[in-house]
Amino acid sequence: MTLPAATQVLVVDDEPHIGRIIKTRLEQGPFEVTLAESGPAALDALAHTPAVQLLILDLMLPGMSGIEVLRVVRQDPQWAALPCLILTAAGQEAQYREADALGVSEFMTKPFSPRRLYTRALALTGIDDPDARDGTEDPQ
């Protein structure tokens, strides 16, 4: 019996500890996570990981902002429909409006619940996990 391939997720956050928290939580389930710590690194990772099925993106990044990354992603036919969850501590209303206009799938703010992020990742990738809770609270 072969196991199904893991769902590829690209997490872009310039805070390594945040990336590790997300990676650890998502990889407890059906996900394989690639981490990038800057806008240019995110675009490079997308170029080298064609099976990415979810982008988790911070807004404040070195090299180029999350909005600029999302704009480039949406202009590429291969990635135009890629689900994108923006996970950020910062954000002005104008950034939210611009991300929304670019087709962001969802927003989450930091601090965040790793359980809720996991649940949203399942939903955004269309994975039905009967063991997943609703993610509304996190005991940590």
N, C-alpha and C positions, 0 to 999 in steps of 0.2 A: 504494500500500500504506500503510495506517495502522498506526502503532505502538500496541501495547496501552497503556492508561492506566497510569500509575505507581501503585504501591500506596502509599497514604497512611499515614504513621507520625507519631505525636505523641510527641516526646521532651520529658520534663519533668525539668529539672535546673537547680538554681540556680547552677551553675558554668558560665559561658558557654563556657569553653574545652572542657569535656567535651561540651556540646551541639554545638559546632562539629566536634569529632572524630567524633562519632556521625553527624552530618549528612553530613560529607564522605565517610565510609566507606559509608553506606547509599545515598547518591545515586550511587555508582559502579555501582550495580546498578539493580534495578527499583523503587526506592523514591523517594518524594517526602516530605521531612521538614519538619514544622512544629515549631518550638521554642517552649517555654514555660519561664519561670524561676520560677514560683510555683504553688501549688495553685490559687488563683483564676484565674490566667492559663490553666492547663490546662483548667479547666472551660469558660472562655470559648472557648478554641480548639476544644474538642469541639463546642460549640454552633454554631460557625461553619464547621466542617469535617466535615460529616456522613458523608464517605466514609472516615474514619479506620478502618484495618484492624488497627492494632497500636499499643499504648500502651507506651512505655518510660518507667518512672517511678522517680524517686529517692524515698527515704523521708523525708529531711530537707529540707523545703522551707519557704520563707517563706509566711506567710498561712494555710496549712493543711498538714498532713503528707501524705505520700504515702498513708498508710493512710486518712486522711480523704477524699482524692481518690478512692481506689479504692472506698471505701464508697459515695460519691455515684454513681460510675459504675455500680456493680453494682445500685443501686436504680432506675436508669433502664432501662426495657425495651429501648430502642434500643441501649444499651451493655452490657447484662448479660452478653453472651457475648463481648465484645471481648477478644481475647488481650492479656494484660498481663505484661510482663517487668519485674520490679523489679531495678534496677541501683543498688546502694548501697554506700557504704563503711562506713556505720554500720548498726546493727541489733541489737536485742536479741532474744532468743529469743521473747519475747512478741509483738514486732512480726512476726516471721516466722510465728508461729502464727496471728495475726490476719489477715495477708495471705493465708495459705493458706486459712483459713476463708472469706475473701471471694472465693476462686477465682482467685488469682494463677496465671498459667501457668508461670512460671519465675522463679528468682532468679539473679542474677549479682552478684559482688562487685567493687568497685573495689580496686585497679587491674584493668582488664579488657583482653582482647584484642579490638581492633576487628574482626579477622577472625572470631573466634568469635561475637561479637555479630551480625555480618552473617549468619553461618550459622544462628544461632538465629532471627533475624528471618525468614529464608527459611522455616525449618521452621514457625514459629508462624503464618505467613500462608499456608502451604500452597503456596508457590512452589517448583517443581522447577527448580533451576539446576544443570545438569550441570557447569558450570565452577567451582562453589563447592567449596572444599576442606572438610575436616572441621573446620577451625578450632581444632584442638587446640594449635597453637603459632603464635606470631607472631614474625617475625624482628626486629621493632623493639625 
